[in-house]
Amino acid sequence: MQNNKNITAKEILGNPNYLAISYGGYRKISRDSQPTIKEIKNDMKLLSAMGIKFVRTYNVQLQQAPNLLKAITELKKEDSNFEMYVMLGAWIDCLHAWTDHMPNHHIESPDNASEIERAVTLAAKYPDIVKVLAVGNEAMVKWATSYYVQPSVILKWVNHLQDLKKTNKLPKDLWITSSDDFASWGGGDHVYHCQDLENLIKSVDYISVHSYPYHNTHYNPKFWGIPKEESSLSELEKIDNAMKRAIDFSKNQYEATVNYMKSIGVEKPVHIGETGWASVSNGFYGNNGSKATDEYKQGLYYKMMREWTNNANISCFYFEAFNEKWKDAHNPDGSENHFGLFKINGEAKYPIWDLVDKGVFKGLTRNGNAITKTYNGDKEELMPHVLVPITISH
């Protein structure tokens, strides 16, 4: 075994013994209510019991990420065998993002510099925990209309961080990346292909790519509907086949990203920074939309995604560990609130019922609740809520 104080991102990423997940510990309808260190420690114990050893955060504007690092430090002091590492995200915006003014996608926010500075301080303070620093989250993809920036902005900050490594202001084995949609990394529309993107791919230590077949069941549904030749199959067979196509959809986006990278003469690791499947939706993905949404499909996606990425030595920061209701605060049944493998109260959803059965969460709690299964652990109670995608007529 590696001495966990010395293990590097290079050794962790792509290692199936170090499962990864996206983490937000927010329990309330607003991020004004920050999770406490005690709450974060309970969350980390739950994730550790699942075999998770690498968690991803998204910004250092708020207190959650610093508190997470403190919580992990305390857990390591309490148990020398406790292992948890962090992919620390620094949020990047364009000028006037999230304001009443028109966003200017060609000029970056003046707040970016202080966000990077906070991330650098934390990465330097906790070198035994912070193994990856990510500049921006979906910060280059053009459908992020509230805040996206040009690749030149991400490149500037990635180069800045790489320079800090060279001058020993950051650990030399800290890996620097940006976490973005497959298209932003050149795996989709040619509109993204530019010299700055090529330079960025050359500058990062690895590519962190996002893939969401779930959202594409609405936006790009060709793969999703039941083909006519499958119309005689049982409902369960139709659903299972649709989910296999969803995994193939992600594989294709991943391969397209790898192929673009190779086409510009670069060979470096590509890992999945985000992918997931929601269990509730009253919008595009529910009963009146693509019918993609329920815990059964979430379970199939989680299982098949882990099988594929573990076998291929790809790290997958699955989105996400716990439901968070601030994401779509005005719409409790909005899909963004329901990507977690756990509900906020600690109920384990169908994807991880088997872990409850194995007793891995025994003695652990969330919000004071023991970990139980949704639907009382009764699959027959779950299945009436499972939707069959529509059959394609042509």
N, C-alpha and C positions, 0 to 999 in steps of 0.2 A: 504493500500500500504506500501511496505517496504520503509524506508528511504534509498534513493539510495546511500547515502554515506556509509551505513553499510551493504548492501546486499552482500552476499558471493557467491563464485562459487557453493557451495553446493545448494544454493537457486536458482541460475540462471540456471544451467545446468539441462536440462530436463523440463524446464518451457516454454511452448509454447508462453508465453507473451514476451519472450526474444529470438526472432529469431536470428540465427547466420549466419555469412557468412565469406568467405575468402576474404581478401582485399589486393590488390596491386594497388597503385595509379599511376603507371608508364605510362606516355603518349607516350614516345619516343621509338626509336628502341634500345636504350641502357639505362641501369640503371645508367650510368654516369649522366644522366639528372634526378635529384631527383624531385619529386613533391614538390611544395611549401606548406607552412602551409595554405595559402589561398586556394589552390587547394584541399588540404586534407579536409579542413573545408567544402567546397562545396560538396565534396564526402560524408562526414559524414551526412550532411543535407539530401542528397538524400536517403541514406540508412535509416536514422531515419524516413523519410517520409514513407518508405516501412514497417516500424515496426521492422527493424533490430536494435538490441541493444547490439550485441556482435560481434566483428570482430577479425579475426585471422590474425596474421602476421607470417613471416617465418624466419627472421634473424635480428640481431642487429649489423651486420657488416657495414651496410649502414645507411643513415640518416633518411630513411622513418619511421621506427618504433619510434625513439625519437621524430620526428616531428609530428607523429600521436598523441602521448601522449600530446604534447604541444597543438596541435589543439583541441583535446577533452577538455583539461583544459580550453582553451579560450572559447569554446562553452558553457561550463558549467557556466562560469562567466557571459557570455552574457545572458544566459537563465537558471535559477535555475532548471527548469524542464527537461533540456536536459539530456538524459541518453545514455551512450555508454561505453561499457566495452571491455577489450582487452585480448585475449589469445596470449601472447607474445612468439614467437618462438625463440629459440636459435639454430642456424645451427650447425650441427655436421658432421665432415668429418673424413675420414681415412688419413693416411700418404700419401703424394703425390697425393691427390685428385686434379682433374682439372689441372694437370701439364703434361709435356711430359714424366715424369717417370711413371713406372708401379705402380698403386695404391697398397698399402699394407693394405689389409683389416683386418690384425691382430694387427696393431699398429695405434693409433689414431693420428690425426693431432695435432701438438703443438699449433695450433691456437684455439683449442676448449676451452682451459682454459680461454683465454681472452674474448671469446664470451660469456661464462657462466658468467664471471665477469660483463660484460656490462649488461647482462640481469638482474642479481641480483641488480645492481645499479638502473636500471629503475623500477623494481618491488618494490623496497624499497622506491623509490622517489614518485611513483604514486600508493599507495595502494588502493586508491578509484577507480582506473580505471583498473589496471592490476589484474585480478582475477585468471588467469591460466598461468603457465609457462611451456612451452613444450620443452623438450630436444630432438632436432632432428626432421627432417621431412623425412619420408621414409628412415631413416638412417640405418635400419637393414635389409631391404628387398634386397635379393641377386640380383635382376635384376637392382638395382641402382649401376651398375658396376663402375661408375666413383668415388664413394665416400663411399660405405656402410661400416659400422663398425660392430663388434660383439656386442651382447647384453650386454656383460660385461662393455663396454664403456658407454652405456646409463645408465646402472645400477649404475655405479660409480658416474655419475653426478646427477642422481636422488637422490641417497642417500646423496650426498653432499648438495643438496638443502633442503632435508628433515631435515638434521642436522642444517642448517641455520635457519629453522623455530623453531626448538627446543631451539635455543639460542637467539631467538628474533631478529635475523639479517634479517629475512624475516617475513612478517605477518603470524600468525599461521593458518589463514583461506585461504591463498593462496594455490591453488591446483596445484600439480606437476604431469605432465604426459609426455609421448612421443607420437608423432602422426605418425602412421605407417600403412602400408598395413595390411589387415586382416590376411594374412599368417604369417607376422612377429610376430603377437600376438598369434600364435598357432592355428589359425582357418583353416589352409590349410595343406600344406605338412609337414609331420613329421620331415623333416630335420631341421625345426626351433625349435623343442621341445628340450629344454636343461635346466639344472639347473639354469643358469643365467637368462633365460627368466622367469622361475617360480619365481625366486627371484624378478625380475623386476615387474612382475604383482602384487606381494605382496607389493612392495615398492611405486608404483604410487598411487595417490589418486583416479584416474579413468583411464580407457583405452580409448584412442582416436584412432578410427579405420578408415581406408580408404577403400572405395569400389568403383570400377569403372566398372560397366557393359559396359559402352561406349567402353573402351579399349578392353574389353573381346569380343565385337562383332567381333574383328579380332583374338585375341589370344586364345579365348576359346569359339567359336561361336555356340556351340551346342544348346544353349537356344534361339538363335537369329533368325535363318532362319524360314521361314513360313512352318509349317508342312503340309504334303500332305492333311490332312483332312480339312485344312482351305483354300485350293486352290480356292474354289468357292466363298469365301468371297469378299466383295468389297475391293479396295485398302486401303481405310481408316480403315476398320475393321482389315485388316491384320496388318497395322501399329500400331493401338491401342493395339492389342493383343501382338505384339512384345514388346511394351513398358511396358505392364503389366508384361511380363516375365522378362524384365530388372529390374523392381522393385523387383520382387520375387528373382532374382539373388542376389541383394544387401541384401535383408532380410535373405537369406540363409547364406551369408558370415558373416553378423552380428551375426546370431544365432550360427554359427560354432565357432565364437570367444567367445561368452558367454559360450558355452558348454565346450570349452577347459578350460576357466577360472574356471568354476565350477568343472571340473574334477580334478583340483589340489587343490581343497578345498577352493577356494576364492570366495567371494561374494562382488562385488563392482560395481559402475555404469560403463556402457559402452556407449559411445556417438560416433557420427560420426564426425571425424575430417576433412574429405574431401570426397566429391562425386560431380560429375557434368557431364555435357553433352555439347559438342561443337556444334556450329552452322555452321561452315565451315571446310572442310577438302579436301585437294587435295592429300591425302595419303591413309592410310589403311582404313579409315572410310568413304570415299566419294564415288563418282559415280563408280570408278574403284575398290572399295574395298567392305566393308561390307554394304554400303549404310545406315549407321546409322545417318548421319549428316545432320541436317537442323534445322531451328528455331521451326518448328512444333513439332518435337520429343523432342527438348530441353524444349519446353513448357510443354509437357505431363510429362516429367521426373521431372521437377521442381515441378509441381503441385502434382503429386503422391508422390514424396519424402517428400514434406512438410506435406501432409495429413497423411502419415504413421508415420513419426517421431513425429509430433505434437500429434497425437492420442496416441502414445506409450510412450510419455514423454521422448523422445530421443532428445538431442540437435543435430542439423545437421549444421555444418559449410559448407554451400553449396559453391562449387567452380565454379564460383567466381563472385564477384560483377561487375567488369569492364574488358573488353578486355585489354590485355597487349601485345604489339607487339615485345617486347624484347625477349620473350620466344623462338621464332623460327625466329630470326631476318633476316635470309637469305631466308626465305620462307614465304612470307606474308599470303599465304593461308594455312599454316600449322595449324593443329587443335589446337595446344597449345596456339595459339594467339587468339582463338575465344571461350573461355569458359564463357566469361562474360555475365551477364544479360543485361548490357549496352554496346554499342559500345563506342570507345574512345571519339567520338564527342558528346556523350550524347543521341544518339538514343536508345530508349528502345526496346529490342527485344520482340518477340511474348510472351514469358513467363510472361511478366509484362505489356502487352498492357492494361489489365484491370485496372491497377493502374493509368496509364495515363488518361484513361477514367474517373476514379473517381476524378481526379484533385489533387491527393496527391502531385504532383511535381510542382504545380502552383507557379510561382515566383522563382523557383530554376533553376540553370543552371549547365552545365558542359562545361568547356573550353569556357565559354561565350555564349553557346548555350542553348536555352530553350529545355526542354525534349520533343521530338517527337517520333512517332512510326516508326519502320522499315517498309518497303513496303507500306509507306503512311497509315499504319493501315488497309490495305485492304487484308483480308484473301485470297480472290480470286487471288490476285497478288502473295501471298506467296506460295500457294499450288502447282503450277507447279514445284517448286524447291524441293518438298518433295519426297524423294526416297522410294520405296517399297523394303524391304529386299527380297532376293531370296527365292524361294520355295525349301525346302529340298526334294530331289527325293526319299529318302528311309526312 
